[in-house]
Amino acid sequence: MIDFSYLKSHFSLLESHVVLKHPEREWLIGNGLGSYSSGTISGILTRRYHGVFVAIAKSQLNRYLYVPKIEETIEINGISYLLGTNKWLNREDFFPDGYKYIKYFYLDENIPTWIYQCGDIFIEKKIFMPYEKNSTYVIYRNLTPHENISIKIKCDVFINNRSFHSLNSEINFQTFKNNNKFEFYSNSNEFLFFINSNMLDSHLENLIYYNYELEEEKNRGFPYVENHSLAVSLETNLNTNKSFHILISSDPEERETSIPIEEKNIKQKNKILLKNWDTKKYQTPSWIKQLIYSIPAFIIDRSRSTYPNAKGILAGYHWFGDWGRDTMISLSGLCLTTGQIEIAKSILENYARYIDCGMIPNRFPDEGHTPDYNTADASLWFIEAVFQYFNQTKDKEFLKRIYPQLESILHAHIEGTRYQIHCDPKDGLLYAGVEGSQLTWMDAKIDKFVVTPRIGKPIEINALWYNALKNMYEFSEILSISNKKWNDLAHITERGLLRFWNEDEGYCFDVLETPHNENDATLRPNQIIALSLRHCPFNLMQQRSMIDICGKYLVSFFGVKSLSKFSKQYRGHYFGSPFDRDCAYHQGTSWSWLLGNYAIAYYKVTKNARVAIGFLEPLQKHINEAGIGYISEIFDAESPYTPRGCIAQAWGVAETLRAWRFLSERIYD
């Protein structure tokens, strides 16, 4: 028997009994271009987004599902072990049920690794994507030395050709074989991808498998029945002294590749990230290291012919694109904390090119069409991200280049821009919103129904506005630009912000001057954002009261609730139809990204970094529960705090890392 005790050092290790109990848990890897590979540990397809090879096509975030899964059969002395697992429509059990052969699953840094036990034989499988190549490698090794046992492996490769957002009833492609290489084309002869392998035998198949039942799509109220084509079968003897690989790629340069790219380039990047973090100095626990390994999946190439080195941040997996608000919130935690200074600069410069009417885009559509400018806070988060970048780098040349764009943002907000966003000269506060719009991060909308419109003067928008004014005044001084008006307006805004204090409740109004000419006293976490920023005008007594009340009624196990349970609109669970889920999205649902804000705000009020960092520690349990090695977007507000939404959310990971680094520096420096 093989000694697997060395695996105990892996934080992400899941043993067979855990896999059997939770076959729905998911793994995910990305390639830095927007392509990814993802599925359940068990092999069951539960989402339309699952696939061994989901690749960008035509435009950078127009992603296509090409290879949904590979199913392996191990034959040992004539006895077959089917390692695949499927859930079929109108059938309660799994067939085959190969997940029962999984002895261990773990992340080798960020490389998903399975160890299957078939009788006395142990088979290892790894899946990885080289950075900035549209390729997936699947590697198999026999870990058990046996001279007199015949061990064979057969890999059935299933194919599709559709947008990763949409299910289809027909699967259209053409296949051409050349030795062990298979090339796939659309019906209009457009090259899609190829499969290459060092396995001994290969042959074409042409079988459609109907009625895969996608459990998560069913739960989310979407179409949930899928078909896939078994296109290729690969077979070989699984010798103990050799690894066998399958290469799937849409990269033309990889067509002649016969030897798999080593894992070294992935692990080398991880080492650089950890070194820049200085894990020894800050006594970084293994679960935070695992989050650091996840960072490259979010940072993607956004280069165009005119901007060849542009970078972006993918908001979340599986279905989000690169969004302005999410990007600016995530930039510090994903890039600056790990010393990826040039990437941070590239992201800021890329968004600066798209400033229009004082606004950065909130969303770049998948198809690459005109960006959406429909947010009141993304541009203010942009200025905050510029401050974070300059504060770490002291890059005065960059600040000088970008200062005019920052100034244009402030002028547009003072004069007025889209959606009635404008500065009220009476109190220096920003007003934002029109009927039917959703401009803050609480942006759920169902057809024309806006769940949380928040029209008026929202607190976090104005806290960001106040910090933008203060930052701009500091930037002006650094660049020796005479601009006293930013400081004067900041003083007016500071007094205006004090209007948010609700003396009767001991916390802040969420929105001032709503369309009904009222102040919204709903207890929401947006005031925590105000507390976590560098400049906060509330006195210490007010800040402590806000921290205490939000801590008592909003802080949850893995995040911060979006609404107090004492509100009539409160919903403690996020499930059901799209309408039901959107109604719960910001009406109680707990958000992971806000936990970092709360921890930082708690420290600023109490100066107790060790207690503050404790608010983040429950996430250690979570990152093995949904998307392994990642932090989920949202959670149910009530026990058992089930993770929901995206299994890997950029700002959830980023704000956890930013807060952990911020607090660690105050503990260990």
C-alpha angles and dihedrals in degrees: 000000000000118000106236095175090115089070091069089081090067111096092204096053114139118185127213097267091055092048091049091050095044108031090157097069113117142219128204139186131177135197103217092254101077097268118116147175120222145153144132120298088239093053095244114140106230101157135047084232097061118110144134087229120027106162139184113253130189094339129035099258100026094108127190132199107231105156114026096178150341119222119203130204119195116202117197116182091332096315114117126214115193107209097185124097127203138178113211130199114270093006122110099199131059122255119221097017099197093146087085088072093060106111096175139000122191143148113252089211093306099337113107109232130186128191113198123195114211107176104306093337123099120204123191123208126187130183123196141157120215113233116268094002123107093228139113123202123200112193127193129193133176105226096188119082111220123157100188102040124092110222120181132177127205119191119197110200116205120207138201135164114208144109108279089236096058137059117219135204095211130048113211124190143113124232131207124186127209111174105300093343122096122192122199125206135178119249087262090058096254112150111245109171144310138230122218130177144172091221115123103236131035136167141172122257129190107196127134116213110205135204108022105175113224103207098191093050089050091051091050093053097250133122106287111181118098139178127208135186123236097218109161137028122196125190138181145148107268103227119189095230098056140055122221124210143193116207119200115184144157090192108109091206090063095057094098095043112123101164119062118245109255122251087237096094090056095047093044090058089050091053091053092051092050093046092052089050092050096221094186095055093048095039089234114200121230095254092058089049088053090054090051088055088056095058098089091060090067100045110082140179114257098171122148130182091269095041106036099172102042118139133195141184122242108224097217150323136296109006109010127100130203107300126187099228094045091045095053093045090048099043098086097047097042100038115016099043090056097042097252090144099154092051091051090050092048092052092050093046091047093054092044088063090062099050108133126175088351094305134109117215117274092202140014106209118235092244093055097246127141112322120246117246101193109126135093096203111037093085091049091049086051091059090046090052090051088053092050090050094048093043089059101037106028085215098171095174091057091047090051092052096047098039095090091055091049090050091051089056093054094045091050092051092049093048095038133259139189122339093019091291104164143136115257104225092208096066104005091241127136119245116201138176149057130209111287096020130115108198106159128071086268088077109148112146129175110197101302095341113103109201097201107014095170092188111179128042109338116200101231092047090055094043087055090046091052092049091047090055092047091047092048091052090052091047090052091053092048090051093042091241115152104232112140090157092079090057093045092051091046089058091052091047091048090058090044092054091058087067087074092069110108105203094187094057101031095234138072131285110248096219131012124210100012118189088272088057091248136121113243109232094183111138105242132153097246091099087062088065088055091051094048095055121094096248116049121164099198118105122246094260091053093045093051091049091051092049093048096047095044090045092052099044107022111028110095134181098275103013147348122289117243092219138019115257089234090071118098089229094055118128118185098192131051110211144102131059122358088260093052093047094047089051089055097040096094100010100085104324111134118241123210097206093062093060091074090051091051093049091051092045090049091054093048090054100040103023087221105130095174093057091042093054088053090072088067098048098083087067087072087075094045102056091073094047108069120359100017110237094010140085120245124235099239144357137206108269091225131062131314083033093218113203113245140174120026114012091215118035121183098213092044090057094037098050092046090053094043093051093044091051093044092051095040090056089056093048100044107024 
